[in-house]
Amino acid sequence: MNWVKITDRVPTEEECEKDYGWFLIARKNQTRPDVSQYDGHEINYTYYHGWKHAWDDGITHWMPLPDLPKD
């Protein structure tokens, strides 16, 4: 998995179907990754940037969540 720059693209509808739109994200001025939910494809999405929370306007990169261990 590779990080995707938010300026390059946002998650597609198909990517949002997996894990209910939850993604691993990086925010500017933070030293660790976090998680957030993208809802920009919903009819009534919450914020102009398409992410679920107001503070998500600082997201710089995102990637899909990794798969859970099999064992």
N, C-alpha and C positions, 0 to 999 in steps of 0.2 A: 504494500500500500504506500502511496505517495501523497504528500500534502498538496492540496490544490489552492492556489491563490484566489482569494475572493474576487480580485479584480479580473481574473481570467474567466471565471464562471461560477454560478451557484449550483447547488445540487439539482439534478433533474427530477421529474416526477417519479421516474422508475427508481432512482436512488433513494427517494424519500419513502417508497413503499416498504423497503427493508428497514427494520428496526423502528418503524413508525416515525421516520423523519429525524431520528437522533443521530448526531455526528460528533466526532472528536473535533475540537476546534482549538485554534490558537488566537489569543487576543494580543494587541499591541501592549507593550509594557508589562507583560506577564511572563513568568519563567517556567510555567508548567501548562500542559494542555488541560482542557476542560471539556465538558459536553454541553450541547445545546440542540434544540429542535428547530428545523427549518420548516416553515409553514407558508412560504411565499407562493405556493401553487394553490392554496385554498382560496375560496371565493372571498372570504372575509379575513384575510390574514391580518395579524395584529399590528405589526410595525412596518414602516416604509421599506426597511432593509430586508424584510422577509423572514427574519429569525424571530423566535418566540418571545424574547425578552428585550426590554428597552436598552439594557447595557450591551447587547450584542452588536451594536453599531461599531464596536471596536474590533470585530473579528477580522483577522488578516488571512487566515488559512483554515481549511477544513479537510476532513477525510472520513470515509465510512468507518463505523465501529468495527473492530476486529471480530472474527468469529470466536465463539466460546470454545474452550477446550473440549475435546471429544471424550476424554476419560474422566 
